Amino acid sequence: QPTETTPAADKTQPVAVYNAAGVAGLAGSVSATVQADGWALGQVGNWAGAPQQTSVIFYAGAEQLANAQELGALLNIPTLVSSTEFQVPLVVVVGPGFR
């Protein structure tokens, strides 16, 4: 009986973490969670892009989807958006209301 398997996340992919919530230190605490889970850390800082209504994880194409899903589960961020506008394959933008 065949079973569906989810590909394992590749935690060597660098993850950038940006604070779009205006809460001091939020990117730092979220990046610590990401790093403690075994992910390679990319840039950490304040979000300079368009204002965000919620937290979102941007991922660079279908090959990064499993990684984005794993990060989303870790950080309780359900919004995943495919985007090639970033230098790194995975970008976490922590928005207003992040818990």
Secondary structure as the mmCIF struct_conf table of DSSP 4:
data_model
#
loop_
_struct_conf.conf_type_id
_struct_conf.id
_struct_conf.beg_label_comp_id
_struct_conf.beg_label_asym_id
_struct_conf.beg_label_seq_id
_struct_conf.end_label_comp_id
_struct_conf.end_label_asym_id
_struct_conf.end_label_seq_id
HELX_LH_PP_P HELX_LH_PP_P1 THR A 6 ALA A 9
TURN_TY1_P TURN_TY1_P1 LYS A 11 THR A 12
BEND BEND1 GLN A 13 GLN A 13
STRN STRN1 VAL A 15 ASN A 19
BEND BEND2 ALA A 21 ALA A 21
TURN_TY1_P TURN_TY1_P2 ALA A 24 GLY A 25
HELX_RH_AL_P HELX_RH_AL_P1 LEU A 26 ALA A 36
TURN_TY1_P TURN_TY1_P3 ASP A 37 GLY A 38
HELX_LH_PP_P HELX_LH_PP_P2 TRP A 39 ALA A 40
STRN STRN2 LEU A 41 ASN A 46
BEND BEND3 GLY A 49 ALA A 50
BEND BEND4 GLN A 53 THR A 54
STRN STRN3 VAL A 56 TYR A 59
BEND BEND5 ALA A 60 GLY A 61
HELX_RH_3T_P HELX_RH_3T_P1 ALA A 62 GLN A 64
HELX_RH_AL_P HELX_RH_AL_P2 LEU A 65 LEU A 75
TURN_TY1_P TURN_TY1_P4 ASN A 76 ASN A 76
STRN STRN4 LEU A 80 SER A 82
BEND BEND6 PHE A 86 PRO A 89
STRN STRN5 LEU A 90 VAL A 94
TURN_TY1_P TURN_TY1_P5 PRO A 96 GLY A 97
#
